[in-house]
Amino acid sequence: MPQKFEPIPLRFRTKLACEIVDMDPLRLNEAIAAKDGYKCAPPTRAGRAREFGEFDLIALFLFKFLTNLGYPQSLASMYACTVLDALKASYAVLPDRFDFPLNPFPDTCLPCVANDPTTFTHGGNLVSFATISFNITDLRAEIQERMNHIANRERNTFGDE
């Protein structure tokens, strides 16, 4: 059985997570509270801040990106949360991208390597679909660079906000 792929172990509270993905923290709180808003934010409880890991940040970045493009929050949340679930799946090597075939059930997420074609089997027939693809390799590199920048900056900061 392959060993599970693990993200880098840094964790960031909401304010810094929003800085990493370039999102207003108030907008995030509104999206989390909305009925059809962001559904896969890390859990929290009274008196505790949310803590976002690498995979949480990738999903949050996708949510922000899609809503900025004009996607409704419910659809942006569906894509982001499905990618988050796929990132948490047991992979020995993380896929290069996740493809979502645009069919009647667009929540199907397919892990792909870089040279996989965007062709899928549907009902036993090989059919080309339009797809939405998320390049995880490049997105992950961008998020990790931002995480490391914030971690290095905060490492030398002491005291209350």
N, C-alpha and C positions, 0 to 999 in steps of 0.2 A: 504494500500500500504506500502511495507517495506521501512524503512528509508535507504537512500543511504549510503553505506560503504565509509568511508573517510580515506585517508592515513594520516600518521603523517605529521604535517604542516611544517617541515623543508624544505628549498630550498637551492640548491648549484649551484654556477656558474660552468662553464665548467671545469676549472682546477681542482677544488675539486671533481666534479662529476666523472671525469676521474680517480682521485686518489681512490675514493670509489670503482669503478668497476675494478681498475687496468688496465687502458687503456691509451695509449699515446694520449694526446690531439691532436697532429698533425694527428695521424691516424683517430681520430674521425672527424676532420675537412675534411680530404680527403674523408671519407666515406659519410659525409653529402653532399659534393659537387659532388660526383660521380653520374652519370646518374642512375645506378642501385644500389646505395649505401643505406645508412641509411635514411629512409624516415620519421621517426616519432620523430626527435629531436624537443625539444621545440622551438617555433618560437623566432626570435630575430629581431632587426632592427639596423641600423647603430649606432654605439656608445654604444650599450647595449650588455651585455653578456647574453648568454642563461642561464636560471635558471631551474634546474632539481629537481623535487619533487621525492617522494618515488617511485611512479609508473613509472616515467621516468627512474629512476635508475635501476629498475628491468628490464625494456625493454632493456636498454643500456647494462646491464650485460649479458642478453641473447644474444644480437647481438654479443658482444665481444666473448662470450663463443663459439657460433656456428661458427663464422669466424675462431677462433683459431682451431676448429676441422676440418676446411677445407671446410665448407659450403660456397657457393658463397654468396657475399654480398646481392644479390637480395633475395635469399631464407632466409638467416639469418634475413634480414630486414622484410620480410613478417611474419615470426614467431614472432619476437620481437614486431612488430607494432600491430599484431593481439592480442597478449597477453596484450599489453598496452590498446588497445580498450576494451578488456574484463575486465581488472582491473578497468577501468573507468565506466563500466556498473553498473546499480543499483542493488547492493547486500546488503541485511541486514547483512549477514555474508559472508566474502570472501571465495570462494571455496578453497579446499585444493590443487587442481591441475587443470591444463588445459590440455586436451588431443586433439591431432590433428590426426585423423585417416589418415593413408597413403592410400589415394584413389586418383582418378583422380583430385580431388579438395582439396589439402592438406591445404587450408586456413580455413577449418571448425574447429572452436575452441569450445570444449565442456567443460563447467565447471563441475567438479566432486568433490565429497567428497572422503576421503581417501579410503574407502572400496568399491567404485564403481568399477565394473569390466571394462575392456577395451573391451567391446562388444557393438556394435552399430547397429541400424536398418538401412538397406540400401535397398531401393526399396521394402519395406514391408517385407523383409526377415531379420532374425537375423543372422548376419555374424560377425565373429571375424576378425578384421583387425589388421595389424601391426600399432602401434601408436607411436607418439612422445609425451611424457608427461613431463610437467614442474611442478615440485613440488613447488607450490607457498608458502606453509606454511614455508618450510625450507629456500627457497630463500629469502623470505621476512624477516625472522629472521636474516639471514646473512647480508642483505642490511641495515636493521635497526641498527644492531650492528656497522657496518662500519660508517653509518651516525652519530650515537651518538658519536662515537670516534672522528670523524673529527669535529663535532659541539663543543664538549667539548674542544678540542685542540684549535680551532679557537676562542672560546669565550674569551680567555685571550690574544689574539694577536691583536695588534693595528698597524696602519700605512700602507703604500703602499707596494705592492709586489715588 
